[in-house]
């Protein structure tokens, strides 16, 4: 199992950052331009039981991903888990913590890759690098949108 974490301070209260994440177009907003994604269906918002199905591309290869929200504490955290998709397992924890009148936004992901530890050893660094770039972009967009309100 591999782990990734990215954290930023957003100069806005947790309620503002949370409401930004409630937007129906949030996946499109937070997707970097170099990683196109198509939302196939979305049932619900951030609450437990909500489902999002989307397609992303690994080069020209389309990958379908189905995720379900499994935990929800309004203004504090939500967790989504991959039901089916490119990873053996994927659990993504989104935390919103009040810190000196601002929000510490933390994305923490635990995941395993098909093929087991040997594959993770060889290609885990590549996935980590891609996640770092993607979450730098996501947090940049979140700061821009939430701090301008």
Rosetta constraint file for C-alpha pairs under 8 A:
AtomPair CA 1 CA 110 HARMONIC 6.66 0.50
AtomPair CA 1 CA 111 HARMONIC 5.60 0.50
AtomPair CA 1 CA 112 HARMONIC 4.72 0.50
AtomPair CA 1 CA 113 HARMONIC 7.88 0.50
AtomPair CA 1 CA 117 HARMONIC 7.81 0.50
AtomPair CA 2 CA 110 HARMONIC 5.67 0.50
AtomPair CA 2 CA 111 HARMONIC 5.29 0.50
AtomPair CA 2 CA 112 HARMONIC 5.94 0.50
AtomPair CA 2 CA 120 HARMONIC 7.65 0.50
AtomPair CA 2 CA 124 HARMONIC 7.50 0.50
AtomPair CA 3 CA 108 HARMONIC 7.38 0.50
AtomPair CA 3 CA 109 HARMONIC 5.64 0.50
AtomPair CA 3 CA 110 HARMONIC 4.52 0.50
AtomPair CA 3 CA 111 HARMONIC 6.40 0.50
AtomPair CA 4 CA 108 HARMONIC 5.74 0.50
AtomPair CA 4 CA 109 HARMONIC 5.10 0.50
AtomPair CA 4 CA 110 HARMONIC 6.53 0.50
AtomPair CA 4 CA 128 HARMONIC 6.81 0.50
AtomPair CA 4 CA 131 HARMONIC 7.72 0.50
AtomPair CA 5 CA 106 HARMONIC 7.00 0.50
AtomPair CA 5 CA 107 HARMONIC 5.59 0.50
AtomPair CA 5 CA 108 HARMONIC 4.34 0.50
AtomPair CA 5 CA 109 HARMONIC 6.31 0.50
AtomPair CA 6 CA 106 HARMONIC 5.72 0.50
AtomPair CA 6 CA 107 HARMONIC 5.35 0.50
AtomPair CA 6 CA 108 HARMONIC 6.63 0.50
AtomPair CA 6 CA 132 HARMONIC 7.31 0.50
AtomPair CA 6 CA 135 HARMONIC 6.68 0.50
AtomPair CA 6 CA 136 HARMONIC 7.77 0.50
AtomPair CA 7 CA 104 HARMONIC 6.72 0.50
AtomPair CA 7 CA 105 HARMONIC 5.50 0.50
AtomPair CA 7 CA 106 HARMONIC 4.23 0.50
AtomPair CA 7 CA 107 HARMONIC 6.37 0.50
AtomPair CA 8 CA 104 HARMONIC 5.64 0.50
AtomPair CA 8 CA 105 HARMONIC 5.36 0.50
AtomPair CA 8 CA 106 HARMONIC 6.63 0.50
AtomPair CA 8 CA 139 HARMONIC 6.79 0.50
AtomPair CA 9 CA 102 HARMONIC 6.75 0.50
AtomPair CA 9 CA 103 HARMONIC 5.62 0.50
AtomPair CA 9 CA 104 HARMONIC 4.55 0.50
AtomPair CA 9 CA 105 HARMONIC 6.27 0.50
AtomPair CA 10 CA 17 HARMONIC 7.87 0.50
AtomPair CA 10 CA 102 HARMONIC 5.93 0.50
AtomPair CA 10 CA 103 HARMONIC 5.08 0.50
AtomPair CA 10 CA 104 HARMONIC 6.28 0.50
AtomPair CA 10 CA 105 HARMONIC 7.01 0.50
AtomPair CA 10 CA 142 HARMONIC 7.73 0.50
AtomPair CA 10 CA 143 HARMONIC 5.49 0.50
AtomPair CA 10 CA 146 HARMONIC 7.43 0.50
AtomPair CA 10 CA 147 HARMONIC 7.01 0.50
AtomPair CA 11 CA 101 HARMONIC 7.83 0.50
AtomPair CA 11 CA 102 HARMONIC 4.95 0.50
AtomPair CA 11 CA 103 HARMONIC 6.52 0.50
AtomPair CA 11 CA 143 HARMONIC 7.31 0.50
AtomPair CA 11 CA 146 HARMONIC 7.60 0.50
AtomPair CA 11 CA 147 HARMONIC 5.68 0.50
AtomPair CA 12 CA 16 HARMONIC 6.32 0.50
AtomPair CA 12 CA 17 HARMONIC 6.82 0.50
AtomPair CA 12 CA 101 HARMONIC 7.38 0.50
AtomPair CA 12 CA 102 HARMONIC 5.07 0.50
AtomPair CA 12 CA 103 HARMONIC 6.06 0.50
AtomPair CA 12 CA 146 HARMONIC 6.31 0.50
AtomPair CA 12 CA 147 HARMONIC 5.87 0.50
AtomPair CA 13 CA 17 HARMONIC 6.68 0.50
AtomPair CA 13 CA 98 HARMONIC 6.88 0.50
AtomPair CA 13 CA 101 HARMONIC 6.27 0.50
AtomPair CA 13 CA 102 HARMONIC 5.11 0.50
AtomPair CA 13 CA 103 HARMONIC 5.53 0.50
AtomPair CA 14 CA 18 HARMONIC 5.87 0.50
AtomPair CA 14 CA 75 HARMONIC 5.96 0.50
AtomPair CA 14 CA 76 HARMONIC 7.49 0.50
AtomPair CA 14 CA 96 HARMONIC 5.81 0.50
AtomPair CA 14 CA 97 HARMONIC 6.61 0.50
AtomPair CA 14 CA 98 HARMONIC 6.20 0.50
AtomPair CA 14 CA 102 HARMONIC 7.10 0.50
AtomPair CA 14 CA 103 HARMONIC 5.21 0.50
AtomPair CA 15 CA 19 HARMONIC 6.07 0.50
AtomPair CA 15 CA 75 HARMONIC 5.60 0.50
AtomPair CA 16 CA 20 HARMONIC 6.26 0.50
AtomPair CA 16 CA 146 HARMONIC 6.54 0.50
AtomPair CA 17 CA 21 HARMONIC 6.52 0.50
AtomPair CA 17 CA 96 HARMONIC 7.68 0.50
AtomPair CA 17 CA 103 HARMONIC 7.48 0.50
AtomPair CA 17 CA 142 HARMONIC 7.43 0.50
AtomPair CA 17 CA 146 HARMONIC 6.07 0.50
AtomPair CA 18 CA 22 HARMONIC 6.46 0.50
AtomPair CA 18 CA 74 HARMONIC 7.90 0.50
AtomPair CA 18 CA 75 HARMONIC 5.63 0.50
AtomPair CA 18 CA 76 HARMONIC 8.00 0.50
AtomPair CA 18 CA 96 HARMONIC 7.34 0.50
AtomPair CA 19 CA 23 HARMONIC 6.91 0.50
AtomPair CA 20 CA 26 HARMONIC 7.59 0.50
AtomPair CA 20 CA 142 HARMONIC 7.74 0.50
AtomPair CA 20 CA 145 HARMONIC 7.88 0.50
AtomPair CA 20 CA 146 HARMONIC 7.10 0.50
AtomPair CA 21 CA 26 HARMONIC 6.05 0.50
AtomPair CA 22 CA 26 HARMONIC 7.10 0.50
AtomPair CA 22 CA 45 HARMONIC 6.24 0.50
AtomPair CA 22 CA 46 HARMONIC 6.45 0.50
AtomPair CA 24 CA 45 HARMONIC 7.31 0.50
AtomPair CA 25 CA 29 HARMONIC 6.29 0.50
AtomPair CA 26 CA 30 HARMONIC 6.05 0.50
AtomPair CA 27 CA 31 HARMONIC 6.04 0.50
AtomPair CA 27 CA 39 HARMONIC 7.87 0.50
AtomPair CA 28 CA 37 HARMONIC 7.11 0.50
AtomPair CA 28 CA 38 HARMONIC 7.92 0.50
AtomPair CA 29 CA 141 HARMONIC 7.74 0.50
AtomPair CA 30 CA 137 HARMONIC 7.40 0.50
AtomPair CA 30 CA 138 HARMONIC 4.98 0.50
AtomPair CA 30 CA 141 HARMONIC 6.67 0.50
AtomPair CA 30 CA 142 HARMONIC 7.80 0.50
AtomPair CA 31 CA 35 HARMONIC 6.52 0.50
AtomPair CA 31 CA 36 HARMONIC 6.96 0.50
AtomPair CA 31 CA 37 HARMONIC 7.06 0.50
AtomPair CA 31 CA 134 HARMONIC 7.52 0.50
AtomPair CA 31 CA 137 HARMONIC 7.98 0.50
AtomPair CA 31 CA 138 HARMONIC 7.01 0.50
AtomPair CA 32 CA 36 HARMONIC 7.23 0.50
AtomPair CA 32 CA 134 HARMONIC 6.33 0.50
AtomPair CA 32 CA 137 HARMONIC 6.34 0.50
AtomPair CA 32 CA 138 HARMONIC 7.37 0.50
AtomPair CA 35 CA 56 HARMONIC 7.22 0.50
AtomPair CA 35 CA 57 HARMONIC 7.12 0.50
AtomPair CA 36 CA 56 HARMONIC 6.08 0.50
AtomPair CA 36 CA 57 HARMONIC 6.70 0.50
AtomPair CA 37 CA 54 HARMONIC 6.75 0.50
AtomPair CA 37 CA 55 HARMONIC 5.59 0.50
AtomPair CA 37 CA 56 HARMONIC 4.53 0.50
AtomPair CA 37 CA 57 HARMONIC 7.16 0.50
AtomPair CA 38 CA 54 HARMONIC 5.45 0.50
AtomPair CA 38 CA 55 HARMONIC 5.07 0.50
AtomPair CA 38 CA 56 HARMONIC 6.49 0.50
AtomPair CA 39 CA 52 HARMONIC 7.49 0.50
AtomPair CA 39 CA 53 HARMONIC 6.19 0.50
AtomPair CA 39 CA 54 HARMONIC 4.25 0.50
AtomPair CA 39 CA 55 HARMONIC 6.42 0.50
AtomPair CA 40 CA 52 HARMONIC 7.70 0.50
AtomPair CA 40 CA 53 HARMONIC 5.36 0.50
AtomPair CA 40 CA 54 HARMONIC 4.92 0.50
AtomPair CA 40 CA 55 HARMONIC 6.93 0.50
AtomPair CA 41 CA 51 HARMONIC 7.89 0.50
AtomPair CA 41 CA 52 HARMONIC 5.79 0.50
AtomPair CA 41 CA 53 HARMONIC 5.19 0.50
AtomPair CA 41 CA 54 HARMONIC 6.87 0.50
AtomPair CA 42 CA 50 HARMONIC 7.64 0.50
AtomPair CA 42 CA 51 HARMONIC 5.75 0.50
AtomPair CA 42 CA 52 HARMONIC 4.42 0.50
AtomPair CA 42 CA 53 HARMONIC 6.38 0.50
AtomPair CA 43 CA 50 HARMONIC 5.50 0.50
AtomPair CA 43 CA 51 HARMONIC 5.08 0.50
AtomPair CA 43 CA 52 HARMONIC 6.37 0.50
AtomPair CA 44 CA 49 HARMONIC 7.72 0.50
AtomPair CA 44 CA 50 HARMONIC 4.59 0.50
AtomPair CA 44 CA 51 HARMONIC 6.54 0.50
AtomPair CA 45 CA 50 HARMONIC 5.91 0.50
AtomPair CA 46 CA 50 HARMONIC 6.42 0.50
AtomPair CA 46 CA 69 HARMONIC 6.73 0.50
AtomPair CA 46 CA 72 HARMONIC 6.89 0.50
AtomPair CA 46 CA 78 HARMONIC 6.72 0.50
AtomPair CA 47 CA 69 HARMONIC 6.48 0.50
AtomPair CA 47 CA 70 HARMONIC 7.88 0.50
AtomPair CA 47 CA 71 HARMONIC 7.14 0.50
AtomPair CA 47 CA 72 HARMONIC 5.40 0.50
AtomPair CA 47 CA 78 HARMONIC 7.53 0.50
AtomPair CA 48 CA 68 HARMONIC 7.54 0.50
AtomPair CA 48 CA 69 HARMONIC 4.74 0.50
AtomPair CA 48 CA 70 HARMONIC 4.70 0.50
AtomPair CA 48 CA 71 HARMONIC 5.05 0.50
AtomPair CA 48 CA 72 HARMONIC 5.55 0.50
AtomPair CA 48 CA 78 HARMONIC 7.91 0.50
AtomPair CA 49 CA 68 HARMONIC 5.97 0.50
AtomPair CA 49 CA 69 HARMONIC 5.30 0.50
AtomPair CA 49 CA 70 HARMONIC 6.04 0.50
AtomPair CA 50 CA 68 HARMONIC 5.63 0.50
AtomPair CA 50 CA 69 HARMONIC 5.30 0.50
AtomPair CA 51 CA 66 HARMONIC 7.21 0.50
AtomPair CA 51 CA 67 HARMONIC 5.71 0.50
AtomPair CA 51 CA 68 HARMONIC 4.52 0.50
AtomPair CA 51 CA 69 HARMONIC 6.51 0.50
AtomPair CA 52 CA 66 HARMONIC 5.93 0.50
AtomPair CA 52 CA 67 HARMONIC 5.38 0.50
AtomPair CA 52 CA 68 HARMONIC 6.57 0.50
AtomPair CA 53 CA 64 HARMONIC 7.18 0.50
AtomPair CA 53 CA 65 HARMONIC 5.65 0.50
AtomPair CA 53 CA 66 HARMONIC 4.39 0.50
AtomPair CA 53 CA 67 HARMONIC 6.34 0.50
AtomPair CA 54 CA 64 HARMONIC 5.80 0.50
AtomPair CA 54 CA 65 HARMONIC 5.41 0.50
AtomPair CA 54 CA 66 HARMONIC 6.63 0.50
AtomPair CA 55 CA 62 HARMONIC 6.44 0.50
AtomPair CA 55 CA 63 HARMONIC 5.47 0.50
AtomPair CA 55 CA 64 HARMONIC 4.42 0.50
AtomPair CA 55 CA 65 HARMONIC 6.11 0.50
AtomPair CA 56 CA 62 HARMONIC 5.79 0.50
AtomPair CA 56 CA 63 HARMONIC 5.32 0.50
AtomPair CA 56 CA 64 HARMONIC 6.53 0.50
AtomPair CA 56 CA 65 HARMONIC 7.73 0.50
AtomPair CA 57 CA 61 HARMONIC 5.41 0.50
AtomPair CA 57 CA 62 HARMONIC 4.46 0.50
AtomPair CA 57 CA 63 HARMONIC 5.77 0.50
AtomPair CA 58 CA 62 HARMONIC 6.38 0.50
AtomPair CA 58 CA 63 HARMONIC 7.13 0.50
AtomPair CA 63 CA 85 HARMONIC 6.97 0.50
AtomPair CA 63 CA 86 HARMONIC 6.76 0.50
AtomPair CA 64 CA 84 HARMONIC 7.84 0.50
AtomPair CA 64 CA 85 HARMONIC 5.79 0.50
AtomPair CA 64 CA 86 HARMONIC 7.63 0.50
AtomPair CA 65 CA 82 HARMONIC 7.07 0.50
AtomPair CA 65 CA 83 HARMONIC 7.70 0.50
AtomPair CA 65 CA 84 HARMONIC 5.75 0.50
AtomPair CA 65 CA 85 HARMONIC 4.24 0.50
AtomPair CA 65 CA 86 HARMONIC 6.99 0.50
AtomPair CA 66 CA 82 HARMONIC 5.87 0.50
AtomPair CA 66 CA 83 HARMONIC 5.38 0.50
AtomPair CA 66 CA 84 HARMONIC 5.17 0.50
AtomPair CA 66 CA 85 HARMONIC 6.23 0.50
AtomPair CA 67 CA 80 HARMONIC 6.23 0.50
AtomPair CA 67 CA 81 HARMONIC 5.39 0.50
AtomPair CA 67 CA 82 HARMONIC 4.36 0.50
AtomPair CA 67 CA 83 HARMONIC 5.32 0.50
AtomPair CA 67 CA 84 HARMONIC 7.16 0.50
AtomPair CA 68 CA 80 HARMONIC 5.40 0.50
AtomPair CA 68 CA 81 HARMONIC 5.48 0.50
AtomPair CA 68 CA 82 HARMONIC 6.55 0.50
AtomPair CA 68 CA 83 HARMONIC 6.63 0.50
AtomPair CA 69 CA 78 HARMONIC 7.06 0.50
AtomPair CA 69 CA 79 HARMONIC 5.55 0.50
AtomPair CA 69 CA 80 HARMONIC 4.09 0.50
AtomPair CA 69 CA 81 HARMONIC 6.31 0.50
AtomPair CA 70 CA 78 HARMONIC 7.56 0.50
AtomPair CA 70 CA 79 HARMONIC 5.65 0.50
AtomPair CA 70 CA 80 HARMONIC 5.74 0.50
AtomPair CA 70 CA 81 HARMONIC 6.84 0.50
AtomPair CA 71 CA 77 HARMONIC 7.70 0.50
AtomPair CA 71 CA 78 HARMONIC 5.29 0.50
AtomPair CA 71 CA 79 HARMONIC 5.08 0.50
AtomPair CA 71 CA 80 HARMONIC 7.36 0.50
AtomPair CA 72 CA 77 HARMONIC 5.91 0.50
AtomPair CA 72 CA 78 HARMONIC 4.38 0.50
AtomPair CA 72 CA 79 HARMONIC 6.69 0.50
AtomPair CA 73 CA 77 HARMONIC 5.18 0.50
AtomPair CA 73 CA 78 HARMONIC 6.24 0.50
AtomPair CA 74 CA 78 HARMONIC 7.76 0.50
AtomPair CA 75 CA 96 HARMONIC 6.48 0.50
AtomPair CA 76 CA 95 HARMONIC 5.79 0.50
AtomPair CA 76 CA 96 HARMONIC 4.80 0.50
AtomPair CA 76 CA 97 HARMONIC 6.30 0.50
AtomPair CA 77 CA 93 HARMONIC 7.11 0.50
AtomPair CA 77 CA 94 HARMONIC 5.40 0.50
AtomPair CA 77 CA 95 HARMONIC 4.43 0.50
AtomPair CA 77 CA 96 HARMONIC 5.94 0.50
AtomPair CA 78 CA 93 HARMONIC 6.12 0.50
AtomPair CA 78 CA 94 HARMONIC 5.42 0.50
AtomPair CA 78 CA 95 HARMONIC 6.89 0.50
AtomPair CA 79 CA 91 HARMONIC 7.02 0.50
AtomPair CA 79 CA 92 HARMONIC 5.56 0.50
AtomPair CA 79 CA 93 HARMONIC 4.48 0.50
AtomPair CA 79 CA 94 HARMONIC 6.11 0.50
AtomPair CA 80 CA 91 HARMONIC 5.97 0.50
AtomPair CA 80 CA 92 HARMONIC 5.31 0.50
AtomPair CA 80 CA 93 HARMONIC 6.71 0.50
AtomPair CA 81 CA 89 HARMONIC 7.81 0.50
AtomPair CA 81 CA 90 HARMONIC 5.61 0.50
AtomPair CA 81 CA 91 HARMONIC 4.51 0.50
AtomPair CA 81 CA 92 HARMONIC 6.26 0.50
AtomPair CA 82 CA 87 HARMONIC 7.84 0.50
AtomPair CA 82 CA 89 HARMONIC 6.45 0.50
AtomPair CA 82 CA 90 HARMONIC 5.25 0.50
AtomPair CA 82 CA 91 HARMONIC 6.67 0.50
AtomPair CA 86 CA 113 HARMONIC 7.83 0.50
AtomPair CA 86 CA 114 HARMONIC 7.82 0.50
AtomPair CA 87 CA 111 HARMONIC 7.09 0.50
AtomPair CA 87 CA 112 HARMONIC 6.17 0.50
AtomPair CA 87 CA 113 HARMONIC 4.93 0.50
AtomPair CA 87 CA 114 HARMONIC 6.02 0.50
AtomPair CA 88 CA 111 HARMONIC 7.34 0.50
AtomPair CA 88 CA 112 HARMONIC 5.29 0.50
AtomPair CA 88 CA 113 HARMONIC 4.95 0.50
AtomPair CA 88 CA 114 HARMONIC 4.99 0.50
AtomPair CA 89 CA 110 HARMONIC 7.89 0.50
AtomPair CA 89 CA 111 HARMONIC 5.21 0.50
AtomPair CA 89 CA 112 HARMONIC 5.20 0.50
AtomPair CA 89 CA 113 HARMONIC 7.02 0.50
AtomPair CA 90 CA 109 HARMONIC 6.97 0.50
AtomPair CA 90 CA 110 HARMONIC 5.86 0.50
AtomPair CA 90 CA 111 HARMONIC 4.33 0.50
AtomPair CA 90 CA 112 HARMONIC 6.73 0.50
AtomPair CA 91 CA 109 HARMONIC 5.58 0.50
AtomPair CA 91 CA 110 HARMONIC 5.32 0.50
AtomPair CA 91 CA 111 HARMONIC 6.36 0.50
AtomPair CA 92 CA 107 HARMONIC 6.92 0.50
AtomPair CA 92 CA 108 HARMONIC 5.80 0.50
AtomPair CA 92 CA 109 HARMONIC 4.43 0.50
AtomPair CA 92 CA 110 HARMONIC 6.68 0.50
AtomPair CA 93 CA 106 HARMONIC 7.88 0.50
AtomPair CA 93 CA 107 HARMONIC 5.75 0.50
AtomPair CA 93 CA 108 HARMONIC 5.11 0.50
AtomPair CA 93 CA 109 HARMONIC 6.23 0.50
AtomPair CA 94 CA 105 HARMONIC 7.31 0.50
AtomPair CA 94 CA 106 HARMONIC 5.89 0.50
AtomPair CA 94 CA 107 HARMONIC 4.79 0.50
AtomPair CA 94 CA 108 HARMONIC 6.64 0.50
AtomPair CA 95 CA 104 HARMONIC 7.73 0.50
AtomPair CA 95 CA 105 HARMONIC 5.71 0.50
AtomPair CA 95 CA 106 HARMONIC 5.06 0.50
AtomPair CA 95 CA 107 HARMONIC 6.47 0.50
AtomPair CA 96 CA 103 HARMONIC 6.10 0.50
AtomPair CA 96 CA 104 HARMONIC 5.82 0.50
AtomPair CA 96 CA 105 HARMONIC 4.92 0.50
AtomPair CA 96 CA 106 HARMONIC 6.72 0.50
AtomPair CA 97 CA 103 HARMONIC 5.40 0.50
AtomPair CA 97 CA 104 HARMONIC 5.04 0.50
AtomPair CA 97 CA 105 HARMONIC 6.61 0.50
AtomPair CA 98 CA 102 HARMONIC 5.70 0.50
AtomPair CA 98 CA 103 HARMONIC 4.84 0.50
AtomPair CA 98 CA 104 HARMONIC 6.36 0.50
AtomPair CA 99 CA 103 HARMONIC 5.70 0.50
AtomPair CA 99 CA 104 HARMONIC 6.25 0.50
AtomPair CA 112 CA 116 HARMONIC 7.28 0.50
AtomPair CA 112 CA 120 HARMONIC 7.31 0.50
AtomPair CA 113 CA 117 HARMONIC 7.91 0.50
AtomPair CA 113 CA 119 HARMONIC 6.97 0.50
AtomPair CA 113 CA 120 HARMONIC 6.14 0.50
AtomPair CA 114 CA 119 HARMONIC 7.36 0.50
AtomPair CA 115 CA 119 HARMONIC 5.51 0.50
AtomPair CA 115 CA 120 HARMONIC 7.76 0.50
AtomPair CA 116 CA 120 HARMONIC 6.34 0.50
AtomPair CA 117 CA 121 HARMONIC 5.92 0.50
AtomPair CA 118 CA 122 HARMONIC 6.33 0.50
AtomPair CA 119 CA 123 HARMONIC 5.86 0.50
AtomPair CA 119 CA 124 HARMONIC 7.25 0.50
AtomPair CA 120 CA 124 HARMONIC 4.50 0.50
AtomPair CA 121 CA 125 HARMONIC 7.68 0.50
AtomPair CA 123 CA 127 HARMONIC 6.67 0.50
AtomPair CA 124 CA 128 HARMONIC 6.15 0.50
AtomPair CA 125 CA 129 HARMONIC 6.08 0.50
AtomPair CA 126 CA 130 HARMONIC 6.25 0.50
AtomPair CA 127 CA 131 HARMONIC 6.08 0.50
AtomPair CA 128 CA 132 HARMONIC 6.13 0.50
AtomPair CA 129 CA 133 HARMONIC 6.41 0.50
AtomPair CA 130 CA 134 HARMONIC 6.14 0.50
AtomPair CA 131 CA 135 HARMONIC 6.00 0.50
AtomPair CA 132 CA 136 HARMONIC 6.05 0.50
AtomPair CA 133 CA 137 HARMONIC 6.35 0.50
AtomPair CA 134 CA 138 HARMONIC 6.21 0.50
AtomPair CA 135 CA 139 HARMONIC 5.92 0.50
AtomPair CA 136 CA 140 HARMONIC 6.08 0.50
AtomPair CA 137 CA 141 HARMONIC 6.26 0.50
AtomPair CA 138 CA 142 HARMONIC 6.15 0.50
AtomPair CA 139 CA 143 HARMONIC 6.03 0.50
AtomPair CA 140 CA 144 HARMONIC 6.15 0.50
AtomPair CA 141 CA 145 HARMONIC 6.06 0.50
AtomPair CA 142 CA 146 HARMONIC 5.85 0.50
AtomPair CA 143 CA 147 HARMONIC 5.56 0.50
AtomPair CA 144 CA 148 HARMONIC 6.22 0.50
AtomPair CA 145 CA 149 HARMONIC 7.08 0.50
